[in-house]
């Protein structure tokens, strides 16, 4: 199941970006993005880790989930409040993380 399909199956609207640059363009053009689910390895000017830091600095309320199939990813590599998952990830773990992150409000520091 693709990440977009996973988000849809959990009952959320999903927007797909082909790279970090497009993800940023989408975030700039919309004010209703609550969560970004990205991969570490992606084409464009930055990887998913750099993208997550960029998003946290520019849009602090946006929740972040970052997945990686190749790199060893620790939540300490990510902005505070982000969630890290190794691939292959459990779909239920991702949807549970989305629900939790979206339920806690707009303060990233409150995410454990």
Jmol script that loads the backbone (N, CA, C; Angstrom):
load data "model"
ATOM      1  N   UNK A   1       0.850  -1.168   0.000  1.00  0.00           N
ATOM      2  CA  UNK A   1       0.000   0.000   0.000  1.00  0.00           C
ATOM      3  C   UNK A   1       0.901   1.237   0.000  1.00  0.00           C
ATOM      4  N   UNK A   2       0.591   2.178  -0.870  1.00  0.00           N
ATOM      5  CA  UNK A   2       1.377   3.417  -0.921  1.00  0.00           C
ATOM      6  C   UNK A   2       1.053   4.285   0.291  1.00  0.00           C
ATOM      7  N   UNK A   3       1.930   5.233   0.572  1.00  0.00           N
ATOM      8  CA  UNK A   3       1.701   6.153   1.693  1.00  0.00           C
ATOM      9  C   UNK A   3       0.406   6.937   1.493  1.00  0.00           C
ATOM     10  N   UNK A   4       0.157   7.376   0.264  1.00  0.00           N
ATOM     11  CA  UNK A   4      -1.069   8.125  -0.019  1.00  0.00           C
ATOM     12  C   UNK A   4      -2.292   7.253   0.245  1.00  0.00           C
ATOM     13  N   UNK A   5      -2.252   6.005  -0.219  1.00  0.00           N
ATOM     14  CA  UNK A   5      -3.365   5.087   0.024  1.00  0.00           C
ATOM     15  C   UNK A   5      -3.558   4.835   1.518  1.00  0.00           C
ATOM     16  N   UNK A   6      -2.455   4.731   2.244  1.00  0.00           N
ATOM     17  CA  UNK A   6      -2.529   4.518   3.684  1.00  0.00           C
ATOM     18  C   UNK A   6      -3.232   5.688   4.373  1.00  0.00           C
ATOM     19  N   UNK A   7      -2.870   6.902   3.986  1.00  0.00           N
ATOM     20  CA  UNK A   7      -3.493   8.098   4.567  1.00  0.00           C
ATOM     21  C   UNK A   7      -4.988   8.119   4.244  1.00  0.00           C
ATOM     22  N   UNK A   8      -5.335   7.852   2.977  1.00  0.00           N
ATOM     23  CA  UNK A   8      -6.752   7.806   2.588  1.00  0.00           C
ATOM     24  C   UNK A   8      -7.502   6.734   3.373  1.00  0.00           C
ATOM     25  N   UNK A   9      -6.892   5.558   3.507  1.00  0.00           N
ATOM     26  CA  UNK A   9      -7.574   4.459   4.198  1.00  0.00           C
ATOM     27  C   UNK A   9      -7.822   4.778   5.671  1.00  0.00           C
ATOM     28  N   UNK A  10      -7.025   5.683   6.224  1.00  0.00           N
ATOM     29  CA  UNK A  10      -7.211   6.099   7.620  1.00  0.00           C
ATOM     30  C   UNK A  10      -8.257   7.202   7.747  1.00  0.00           C
ATOM     31  N   UNK A  11      -8.818   7.636   6.608  1.00  0.00           N
ATOM     32  CA  UNK A  11      -9.882   8.624   6.637  1.00  0.00           C
ATOM     33  C   UNK A  11      -9.438  10.067   6.503  1.00  0.00           C
ATOM     34  N   UNK A  12      -8.190  10.274   6.093  1.00  0.00           N
ATOM     35  CA  UNK A  12      -7.672  11.632   5.940  1.00  0.00           C
ATOM     36  C   UNK A  12      -7.535  11.986   4.469  1.00  0.00           C
ATOM     37  N   UNK A  13      -7.532  13.274   4.170  1.00  0.00           N
ATOM     38  CA  UNK A  13      -7.229  13.741   2.821  1.00  0.00           C
ATOM     39  C   UNK A  13      -5.720  13.677   2.645  1.00  0.00           C
ATOM     40  N   UNK A  14      -5.270  13.267   1.475  1.00  0.00           N
ATOM     41  CA  UNK A  14      -3.833  13.172   1.212  1.00  0.00           C
ATOM     42  C   UNK A  14      -3.483  13.966  -0.035  1.00  0.00           C
ATOM     43  N   UNK A  15      -2.408  14.697   0.049  1.00  0.00           N
ATOM     44  CA  UNK A  15      -1.843  15.401  -1.096  1.00  0.00           C
ATOM     45  C   UNK A  15      -0.482  14.780  -1.350  1.00  0.00           C
ATOM     46  N   UNK A  16      -0.162  14.547  -2.603  1.00  0.00           N
ATOM     47  CA  UNK A  16       1.097  13.885  -2.928  1.00  0.00           C
ATOM     48  C   UNK A  16       2.058  14.867  -3.575  1.00  0.00           C
ATOM     49  N   UNK A  17       3.304  14.842  -3.120  1.00  0.00           N
ATOM     50  CA  UNK A  17       4.365  15.668  -3.696  1.00  0.00           C
ATOM     51  C   UNK A  17       5.453  14.741  -4.217  1.00  0.00           C
ATOM     52  N   UNK A  18       6.007  15.073  -5.377  1.00  0.00           N
ATOM     53  CA  UNK A  18       7.031  14.214  -5.972  1.00  0.00           C
ATOM     54  C   UNK A  18       8.411  14.453  -5.360  1.00  0.00           C
ATOM     55  N   UNK A  19       8.611  15.594  -4.712  1.00  0.00           N
ATOM     56  CA  UNK A  19       9.890  15.898  -4.077  1.00  0.00           C
ATOM     57  C   UNK A  19       9.691  16.968  -3.008  1.00  0.00           C
ATOM     58  N   UNK A  20      10.768  17.292  -2.311  1.00  0.00           N
ATOM     59  CA  UNK A  20      10.680  18.273  -1.218  1.00  0.00           C
ATOM     60  C   UNK A  20      10.248  19.641  -1.727  1.00  0.00           C
ATOM     61  N   UNK A  21      10.731  20.024  -2.891  1.00  0.00           N
ATOM     62  CA  UNK A  21      10.372  21.333  -3.440  1.00  0.00           C
ATOM     63  C   UNK A  21       8.867  21.443  -3.667  1.00  0.00           C
ATOM     64  N   UNK A  22       8.270  20.391  -4.214  1.00  0.00           N
ATOM     65  CA  UNK A  22       6.822  20.416  -4.428  1.00  0.00           C
ATOM     66  C   UNK A  22       6.077  20.405  -3.094  1.00  0.00           C
ATOM     67  N   UNK A  23       6.582  19.661  -2.125  1.00  0.00           N
ATOM     68  CA  UNK A  23       5.951  19.654  -0.803  1.00  0.00           C
ATOM     69  C   UNK A  23       5.932  21.061  -0.213  1.00  0.00           C
ATOM     70  N   UNK A  24       7.031  21.774  -0.358  1.00  0.00           N
ATOM     71  CA  UNK A  24       7.104  23.146   0.153  1.00  0.00           C
ATOM     72  C   UNK A  24       6.129  24.044  -0.599  1.00  0.00           C
ATOM     73  N   UNK A  25       6.049  23.884  -1.922  1.00  0.00           N
ATOM     74  CA  UNK A  25       5.093  24.689  -2.699  1.00  0.00           C
ATOM     75  C   UNK A  25       3.660  24.443  -2.229  1.00  0.00           C
ATOM     76  N   UNK A  26       3.338  23.194  -1.944  1.00  0.00           N
ATOM     77  CA  UNK A  26       1.994  22.873  -1.453  1.00  0.00           C
ATOM     78  C   UNK A  26       1.760  23.533  -0.100  1.00  0.00           C
ATOM     79  N   UNK A  27       2.723  23.444   0.787  1.00  0.00           N
ATOM     80  CA  UNK A  27       2.579  24.058   2.110  1.00  0.00           C
ATOM     81  C   UNK A  27       2.433  25.571   2.015  1.00  0.00           C
ATOM     82  N   UNK A  28       3.151  26.189   1.085  1.00  0.00           N
ATOM     83  CA  UNK A  28       3.058  27.640   0.897  1.00  0.00           C
ATOM     84  C   UNK A  28       1.670  28.021   0.390  1.00  0.00           C
ATOM     85  N   UNK A  29       1.102  27.195  -0.477  1.00  0.00           N
ATOM     86  CA  UNK A  29      -0.157  27.552  -1.136  1.00  0.00           C
ATOM     87  C   UNK A  29      -1.403  27.214  -0.324  1.00  0.00           C
ATOM     88  N   UNK A  30      -1.247  26.450   0.751  1.00  0.00           N
ATOM     89  CA  UNK A  30      -2.415  26.022   1.534  1.00  0.00           C
ATOM     90  C   UNK A  30      -2.181  26.299   3.007  1.00  0.00           C
ATOM     91  N   UNK A  31      -3.257  26.553   3.709  1.00  0.00           N
ATOM     92  CA  UNK A  31      -3.129  26.762   5.152  1.00  0.00           C
ATOM     93  C   UNK A  31      -3.872  25.694   5.951  1.00  0.00           C
ATOM     94  N   UNK A  32      -4.201  24.586   5.291  1.00  0.00           N
ATOM     95  CA  UNK A  32      -4.955  23.532   5.960  1.00  0.00           C
ATOM     96  C   UNK A  32      -4.174  22.224   6.084  1.00  0.00           C
ATOM     97  N   UNK A  33      -2.858  22.293   5.986  1.00  0.00           N
ATOM     98  CA  UNK A  33      -2.026  21.097   6.124  1.00  0.00           C
ATOM     99  C   UNK A  33      -1.687  20.928   7.604  1.00  0.00           C
ATOM    100  N   UNK A  34      -2.082  19.810   8.180  1.00  0.00           N
ATOM    101  CA  UNK A  34      -1.840  19.553   9.601  1.00  0.00           C
ATOM    102  C   UNK A  34      -0.695  18.580   9.845  1.00  0.00           C
ATOM    103  N   UNK A  35      -0.401  17.724   8.856  1.00  0.00           N
ATOM    104  CA  UNK A  35       0.602  16.690   9.050  1.00  0.00           C
ATOM    105  C   UNK A  35       1.306  16.421   7.732  1.00  0.00           C
ATOM    106  N   UNK A  36       2.609  16.207   7.793  1.00  0.00           N
ATOM    107  CA  UNK A  36       3.385  15.801   6.622  1.00  0.00           C
ATOM    108  C   UNK A  36       4.000  14.441   6.935  1.00  0.00           C
ATOM    109  N   UNK A  37       3.790  13.499   6.022  1.00  0.00           N
ATOM    110  CA  UNK A  37       4.348  12.154   6.104  1.00  0.00           C
ATOM    111  C   UNK A  37       5.325  12.048   4.945  1.00  0.00           C
ATOM    112  N   UNK A  38       6.614  11.944   5.232  1.00  0.00           N
ATOM    113  CA  UNK A  38       7.626  11.956   4.186  1.00  0.00           C
ATOM    114  C   UNK A  38       8.612  10.815   4.363  1.00  0.00           C
ATOM    115  N   UNK A  39       9.338  10.547   3.312  1.00  0.00           N
ATOM    116  CA  UNK A  39      10.405   9.565   3.326  1.00  0.00           C
ATOM    117  C   UNK A  39      11.735  10.299   3.436  1.00  0.00           C
ATOM    118  N   UNK A  40      12.730   9.657   4.013  1.00  0.00           N
ATOM    119  CA  UNK A  40      14.060  10.274   4.076  1.00  0.00           C
ATOM    120  C   UNK A  40      14.616  10.433   2.672  1.00  0.00           C
ATOM    121  N   UNK A  41      14.555   9.361   1.887  1.00  0.00           N
ATOM    122  CA  UNK A  41      15.126   9.411   0.543  1.00  0.00           C
ATOM    123  C   UNK A  41      14.076   9.909  -0.432  1.00  0.00           C
ATOM    124  N   UNK A  42      14.357  11.078  -0.995  1.00  0.00           N
ATOM    125  CA  UNK A  42      13.449  11.663  -1.970  1.00  0.00           C
ATOM    126  C   UNK A  42      14.253  12.546  -2.906  1.00  0.00           C
ATOM    127  N   UNK A  43      13.784  12.712  -4.131  1.00  0.00           N
ATOM    128  CA  UNK A  43      14.492  13.598  -5.057  1.00  0.00           C
ATOM    129  C   UNK A  43      14.296  15.058  -4.664  1.00  0.00           C
ATOM    130  N   UNK A  44      15.098  15.911  -5.256  1.00  0.00           N
ATOM    131  CA  UNK A  44      14.941  17.343  -5.002  1.00  0.00           C
ATOM    132  C   UNK A  44      16.120  17.919  -4.258  1.00  0.00           C
ATOM    133  N   UNK A  45      15.935  19.110  -3.757  1.00  0.00           N
ATOM    134  CA  UNK A  45      17.032  19.849  -3.144  1.00  0.00           C
ATOM    135  C   UNK A  45      17.320  19.430  -1.711  1.00  0.00           C
ATOM    136  N   UNK A  46      16.446  18.633  -1.096  1.00  0.00           N
ATOM    137  CA  UNK A  46      16.700  18.186   0.271  1.00  0.00           C
ATOM    138  C   UNK A  46      16.050  16.839   0.511  1.00  0.00           C
ATOM    139  N   UNK A  47      16.600  16.111   1.476  1.00  0.00           N
ATOM    140  CA  UNK A  47      16.005  14.826   1.843  1.00  0.00           C
ATOM    141  C   UNK A  47      14.897  15.051   2.874  1.00  0.00           C
ATOM    142  N   UNK A  48      14.283  13.977   3.306  1.00  0.00           N
ATOM    143  CA  UNK A  48      13.164  14.087   4.232  1.00  0.00           C
ATOM    144  C   UNK A  48      13.544  14.632   5.599  1.00  0.00           C
ATOM    145  N   UNK A  49      14.772  14.378   6.048  1.00  0.00           N
ATOM    146  CA  UNK A  49      15.208  14.921   7.336  1.00  0.00           C
ATOM    147  C   UNK A  49      15.344  16.433   7.242  1.00  0.00           C
ATOM    148  N   UNK A  50      16.005  16.906   6.194  1.00  0.00           N
ATOM    149  CA  UNK A  50      16.135  18.358   6.010  1.00  0.00           C
ATOM    150  C   UNK A  50      14.768  19.000   5.804  1.00  0.00           C
ATOM    151  N   UNK A  51      13.902  18.328   5.048  1.00  0.00           N
ATOM    152  CA  UNK A  51      12.546  18.843   4.837  1.00  0.00           C
ATOM    153  C   UNK A  51      11.807  18.967   6.166  1.00  0.00           C
ATOM    154  N   UNK A  52      11.925  17.972   7.019  1.00  0.00           N
ATOM    155  CA  UNK A  52      11.219  18.031   8.304  1.00  0.00           C
ATOM    156  C   UNK A  52      11.702  19.209   9.149  1.00  0.00           C
ATOM    157  N   UNK A  53      12.997  19.476   9.141  1.00  0.00           N
ATOM    158  CA  UNK A  53      13.517  20.633   9.886  1.00  0.00           C
ATOM    159  C   UNK A  53      13.035  21.946   9.257  1.00  0.00           C
ATOM    160  N   UNK A  54      13.014  21.994   7.927  1.00  0.00           N
ATOM    161  CA  UNK A  54      12.532  23.196   7.237  1.00  0.00           C
ATOM    162  C   UNK A  54      11.067  23.461   7.594  1.00  0.00           C
ATOM    163  N   UNK A  55      10.264  22.405   7.550  1.00  0.00           N
ATOM    164  CA  UNK A  55       8.841  22.552   7.873  1.00  0.00           C
ATOM    165  C   UNK A  55       8.669  23.010   9.313  1.00  0.00           C
ATOM    166  N   UNK A  56       9.385  22.393  10.248  1.00  0.00           N
ATOM    167  CA  UNK A  56       9.244  22.771  11.659  1.00  0.00           C
ATOM    168  C   UNK A  56       9.604  24.246  11.866  1.00  0.00           C
ATOM    169  N   UNK A  57      10.651  24.722  11.185  1.00  0.00           N
ATOM    170  CA  UNK A  57      11.060  26.123  11.331  1.00  0.00           C
ATOM    171  C   UNK A  57      10.057  27.086  10.708  1.00  0.00           C
ATOM    172  N   UNK A  58       9.485  26.704   9.572  1.00  0.00           N
ATOM    173  CA  UNK A  58       8.588  27.621   8.854  1.00  0.00           C
ATOM    174  C   UNK A  58       7.132  27.469   9.280  1.00  0.00           C
ATOM    175  N   UNK A  59       6.715  26.261   9.572  1.00  0.00           N
ATOM    176  CA  UNK A  59       5.328  25.970   9.966  1.00  0.00           C
ATOM    177  C   UNK A  59       5.342  25.125  11.245  1.00  0.00           C
ATOM    178  N   UNK A  60       5.649  25.711  12.379  1.00  0.00           N
ATOM    179  CA  UNK A  60       5.794  24.934  13.621  1.00  0.00           C
ATOM    180  C   UNK A  60       4.613  24.037  13.989  1.00  0.00           C
ATOM    181  N   UNK A  61       3.363  24.407  13.703  1.00  0.00           N
ATOM    182  CA  UNK A  61       2.256  23.532  14.114  1.00  0.00           C
ATOM    183  C   UNK A  61       2.117  22.248  13.292  1.00  0.00           C
ATOM    184  N   UNK A  62       2.748  22.166  12.127  1.00  0.00           N
ATOM    185  CA  UNK A  62       2.592  20.986  11.270  1.00  0.00           C
ATOM    186  C   UNK A  62       3.271  19.789  11.933  1.00  0.00           C
ATOM    187  N   UNK A  63       2.518  18.700  12.061  1.00  0.00           N
ATOM    188  CA  UNK A  63       3.062  17.470  12.636  1.00  0.00           C
ATOM    189  C   UNK A  63       3.844  16.725  11.569  1.00  0.00           C
ATOM    190  N   UNK A  64       4.851  15.954  11.995  1.00  0.00           N
ATOM    191  CA  UNK A  64       5.762  15.320  11.047  1.00  0.00           C
ATOM    192  C   UNK A  64       5.945  13.839  11.354  1.00  0.00           C
ATOM    193  N   UNK A  65       5.832  13.039  10.292  1.00  0.00           N
ATOM    194  CA  UNK A  65       6.179  11.623  10.346  1.00  0.00           C
ATOM    195  C   UNK A  65       7.180  11.391   9.227  1.00  0.00           C
ATOM    196  N   UNK A  66       8.313  10.783   9.568  1.00  0.00           N
ATOM    197  CA  UNK A  66       9.374  10.538   8.593  1.00  0.00           C
ATOM    198  C   UNK A  66       9.685   9.048   8.592  1.00  0.00           C
ATOM    199  N   UNK A  67       9.717   8.462   7.397  1.00  0.00           N
ATOM    200  CA  UNK A  67      10.009   7.039   7.247  1.00  0.00           C
ATOM    201  C   UNK A  67      11.301   6.857   6.470  1.00  0.00           C
ATOM    202  N   UNK A  68      11.984   5.737   6.749  1.00  0.00           N
ATOM    203  CA  UNK A  68      13.228   5.446   6.042  1.00  0.00           C
ATOM    204  C   UNK A  68      13.379   3.949   5.843  1.00  0.00           C
ATOM    205  N   UNK A  69      13.767   3.586   4.632  1.00  0.00           N
ATOM    206  CA  UNK A  69      14.032   2.191   4.333  1.00  0.00           C
ATOM    207  C   UNK A  69      15.502   1.861   4.321  1.00  0.00           C
ATOM    208  N   UNK A  70      16.345   2.860   4.170  1.00  0.00           N
ATOM    209  CA  UNK A  70      17.779   2.620   4.051  1.00  0.00           C
ATOM    210  C   UNK A  70      18.556   3.176   5.236  1.00  0.00           C
ATOM    211  N   UNK A  71      18.274   4.402   5.585  1.00  0.00           N
ATOM    212  CA  UNK A  71      19.025   5.060   6.657  1.00  0.00           C
ATOM    213  C   UNK A  71      18.512   4.606   8.017  1.00  0.00           C
ATOM    214  N   UNK A  72      19.423   4.539   8.964  1.00  0.00           N
ATOM    215  CA  UNK A  72      19.012   4.307  10.343  1.00  0.00           C
ATOM    216  C   UNK A  72      18.513   5.638  10.861  1.00  0.00           C
ATOM    217  N   UNK A  73      17.255   5.679  11.209  1.00  0.00           N
ATOM    218  CA  UNK A  73      16.603   6.930  11.567  1.00  0.00           C
ATOM    219  C   UNK A  73      16.214   6.913  13.035  1.00  0.00           C
ATOM    220  N   UNK A  74      16.661   7.904  13.741  1.00  0.00           N
ATOM    221  CA  UNK A  74      16.315   8.079  15.147  1.00  0.00           C
ATOM    222  C   UNK A  74      15.445   9.326  15.271  1.00  0.00           C
ATOM    223  N   UNK A  75      14.508   9.312  16.192  1.00  0.00           N
ATOM    224  CA  UNK A  75      13.679  10.500  16.388  1.00  0.00           C
ATOM    225  C   UNK A  75      14.515  11.690  16.824  1.00  0.00           C
ATOM    226  N   UNK A  76      15.686  11.437  17.415  1.00  0.00           N
ATOM    227  CA  UNK A  76      16.570  12.538  17.812  1.00  0.00           C
ATOM    228  C   UNK A  76      17.180  13.243  16.602  1.00  0.00           C
ATOM    229  N   UNK A  77      17.134  12.616  15.412  1.00  0.00           N
ATOM    230  CA  UNK A  77      17.606  13.254  14.172  1.00  0.00           C
ATOM    231  C   UNK A  77      16.585  14.245  13.633  1.00  0.00           C
ATOM    232  N   UNK A  78      15.383  14.192  14.152  1.00  0.00           N
ATOM    233  CA  UNK A  78      14.258  14.964  13.620  1.00  0.00           C
ATOM    234  C   UNK A  78      13.890  16.101  14.567  1.00  0.00           C
ATOM    235  N   UNK A  79      13.099  17.044  14.072  1.00  0.00           N
ATOM    236  CA  UNK A  79      12.623  18.112  14.952  1.00  0.00           C
ATOM    237  C   UNK A  79      11.809  17.539  16.115  1.00  0.00           C
ATOM    238  N   UNK A  80      11.817  18.251  17.223  1.00  0.00           N
ATOM    239  CA  UNK A  80      11.068  17.818  18.397  1.00  0.00           C
ATOM    240  C   UNK A  80       9.608  17.563  18.029  1.00  0.00           C
ATOM    241  N   UNK A  81       9.095  16.462  18.529  1.00  0.00           N
ATOM    242  CA  UNK A  81       7.700  16.134  18.286  1.00  0.00           C
ATOM    243  C   UNK A  81       7.453  15.307  17.046  1.00  0.00           C
ATOM    244  N   UNK A  82       8.487  15.044  16.261  1.00  0.00           N
ATOM    245  CA  UNK A  82       8.336  14.238  15.046  1.00  0.00           C
ATOM    246  C   UNK A  82       8.358  12.763  15.410  1.00  0.00           C
ATOM    247  N   UNK A  83       7.813  11.954  14.523  1.00  0.00           N
ATOM    248  CA  UNK A  83       7.855  10.500  14.686  1.00  0.00           C
ATOM    249  C   UNK A  83       8.664   9.900  13.557  1.00  0.00           C
ATOM    250  N   UNK A  84       9.485   8.917  13.889  1.00  0.00           N
ATOM    251  CA  UNK A  84      10.330   8.225  12.921  1.00  0.00           C
ATOM    252  C   UNK A  84       9.887   6.769  12.823  1.00  0.00           C
ATOM    253  N   UNK A  85       9.873   6.248  11.598  1.00  0.00           N
ATOM    254  CA  UNK A  85       9.524   4.854  11.362  1.00  0.00           C
ATOM    255  C   UNK A  85      10.489   4.258  10.354  1.00  0.00           C
ATOM    256  N   UNK A  86      10.924   3.029  10.622  1.00  0.00           N
ATOM    257  CA  UNK A  86      11.748   2.287   9.676  1.00  0.00           C
ATOM    258  C   UNK A  86      10.838   1.480   8.772  1.00  0.00           C
ATOM    259  N   UNK A  87      11.273   1.333   7.519  1.00  0.00           N
ATOM    260  CA  UNK A  87      10.528   0.500   6.573  1.00  0.00           C
ATOM    261  C   UNK A  87      11.086  -0.917   6.633  1.00  0.00           C
ATOM    262  N   UNK A  88      10.269  -1.893   6.422  1.00  0.00           N
ATOM    263  CA  UNK A  88       8.827  -1.746   6.209  1.00  0.00           C
ATOM    264  C   UNK A  88       8.144  -1.426   7.539  1.00  0.00           C
ATOM    265  N   UNK A  89       7.262  -0.462   7.494  1.00  0.00           N
ATOM    266  CA  UNK A  89       6.572  -0.067   8.713  1.00  0.00           C
ATOM    267  C   UNK A  89       5.220  -0.758   8.783  1.00  0.00           C
ATOM    268  N   UNK A  90       4.725  -0.841   9.985  1.00  0.00           N
ATOM    269  CA  UNK A  90       3.404  -1.397  10.217  1.00  0.00           C
ATOM    270  C   UNK A  90       2.376  -0.307   9.925  1.00  0.00           C
ATOM    271  N   UNK A  91       1.463  -0.571   9.007  1.00  0.00           N
ATOM    272  CA  UNK A  91       0.464   0.435   8.625  1.00  0.00           C
ATOM    273  C   UNK A  91      -0.333   0.943   9.820  1.00  0.00           C
ATOM    274  N   UNK A  92      -0.670   0.043  10.733  1.00  0.00           N
ATOM    275  CA  UNK A  92      -1.445   0.464  11.905  1.00  0.00           C
ATOM    276  C   UNK A  92      -0.626   1.388  12.801  1.00  0.00           C
ATOM    277  N   UNK A  93       0.676   1.151  12.889  1.00  0.00           N
ATOM    278  CA  UNK A  93       1.530   2.035  13.694  1.00  0.00           C
ATOM    279  C   UNK A  93       1.543   3.440  13.101  1.00  0.00           C
ATOM    280  N   UNK A  94       1.567   3.530  11.770  1.00  0.00           N
ATOM    281  CA  UNK A  94       1.555   4.844  11.114  1.00  0.00           C
ATOM    282  C   UNK A  94       0.214   5.536  11.346  1.00  0.00           C
ATOM    283  N   UNK A  95      -0.882   4.826  11.126  1.00  0.00           N
ATOM    284  CA  UNK A  95      -2.191   5.470  11.297  1.00  0.00           C
ATOM    285  C   UNK A  95      -2.442   5.826  12.761  1.00  0.00           C
ATOM    286  N   UNK A  96      -1.947   5.006  13.683  1.00  0.00           N
ATOM    287  CA  UNK A  96      -2.055   5.355  15.105  1.00  0.00           C
ATOM    288  C   UNK A  96      -1.250   6.613  15.413  1.00  0.00           C
ATOM    289  N   UNK A  97      -0.053   6.720  14.838  1.00  0.00           N
ATOM    290  CA  UNK A  97       0.784   7.913  15.048  1.00  0.00           C
ATOM    291  C   UNK A  97       0.111   9.148  14.462  1.00  0.00           C
ATOM    292  N   UNK A  98      -0.485   9.011  13.279  1.00  0.00           N
ATOM    293  CA  UNK A  98      -1.196  10.149  12.684  1.00  0.00           C
ATOM    294  C   UNK A  98      -2.325  10.600  13.609  1.00  0.00           C
ATOM    295  N   UNK A  99      -3.130   9.657  14.067  1.00  0.00           N
ATOM    296  CA  UNK A  99      -4.258  10.005  14.934  1.00  0.00           C
ATOM    297  C   UNK A  99      -3.764  10.668  16.215  1.00  0.00           C
ATOM    298  N   UNK A 100      -2.708  10.128  16.797  1.00  0.00           N
ATOM    299  CA  UNK A 100      -2.176  10.708  18.034  1.00  0.00           C
ATOM    300  C   UNK A 100      -1.655  12.123  17.798  1.00  0.00           C
ATOM    301  N   UNK A 101      -0.834  12.296  16.770  1.00  0.00           N
ATOM    302  CA  UNK A 101      -0.267  13.619  16.490  1.00  0.00           C
ATOM    303  C   UNK A 101      -1.354  14.646  16.207  1.00  0.00           C
ATOM    304  N   UNK A 102      -2.380  14.238  15.487  1.00  0.00           N
ATOM    305  CA  UNK A 102      -3.453  15.172  15.142  1.00  0.00           C
ATOM    306  C   UNK A 102      -4.381  15.465  16.323  1.00  0.00           C
ATOM    307  N   UNK A 103      -4.332  14.636  17.343  1.00  0.00           N
ATOM    308  CA  UNK A 103      -5.227  14.829  18.488  1.00  0.00           C
ATOM    309  C   UNK A 103      -4.635  15.707  19.581  1.00  0.00           C
ATOM    310  N   UNK A 104      -3.344  16.002  19.517  1.00  0.00           N
ATOM    311  CA  UNK A 104      -2.703  16.668  20.656  1.00  0.00           C
ATOM    312  C   UNK A 104      -2.652  18.177  20.558  1.00  0.00           C
ATOM    313  N   UNK A 105      -3.128  18.743  19.472  1.00  0.00           N
ATOM    314  CA  UNK A 105      -3.097  20.204  19.367  1.00  0.00           C
ATOM    315  C   UNK A 105      -1.886  20.687  18.599  1.00  0.00           C
ATOM    316  N   UNK A 106      -1.649  21.978  18.647  1.00  0.00           N
ATOM    317  CA  UNK A 106      -0.637  22.613  17.804  1.00  0.00           C
ATOM    318  C   UNK A 106       0.689  22.872  18.491  1.00  0.00           C
ATOM    319  N   UNK A 107       0.993  22.209  19.574  1.00  0.00           N
ATOM    320  CA  UNK A 107       2.246  22.458  20.270  1.00  0.00           C
ATOM    321  C   UNK A 107       3.168  21.263  20.110  1.00  0.00           C
ATOM    322  N   UNK A 108       4.162  21.325  19.197  1.00  0.00           N
ATOM    323  CA  UNK A 108       5.044  20.187  18.965  1.00  0.00           C
ATOM    324  C   UNK A 108       5.748  19.708  20.226  1.00  0.00           C
ATOM    325  N   UNK A 109       6.027  20.587  21.182  1.00  0.00           N
ATOM    326  CA  UNK A 109       6.740  20.197  22.388  1.00  0.00           C
ATOM    327  C   UNK A 109       5.953  19.199  23.231  1.00  0.00           C
ATOM    328  N   UNK A 110       4.639  19.120  23.007  1.00  0.00           N
ATOM    329  CA  UNK A 110       3.819  18.215  23.795  1.00  0.00           C
ATOM    330  C   UNK A 110       3.848  16.789  23.274  1.00  0.00           C
ATOM    331  N   UNK A 111       4.421  16.574  22.107  1.00  0.00           N
ATOM    332  CA  UNK A 111       4.448  15.241  21.514  1.00  0.00           C
ATOM    333  C   UNK A 111       5.526  14.421  22.197  1.00  0.00           C
ATOM    334  N   UNK A 112       5.182  13.203  22.586  1.00  0.00           N
ATOM    335  CA  UNK A 112       6.191  12.335  23.186  1.00  0.00           C
ATOM    336  C   UNK A 112       6.522  11.192  22.250  1.00  0.00           C
TER     337      UNK A 112
END
end "model"
wireframe off; spacefill off
backbone 0.3
color backbone group
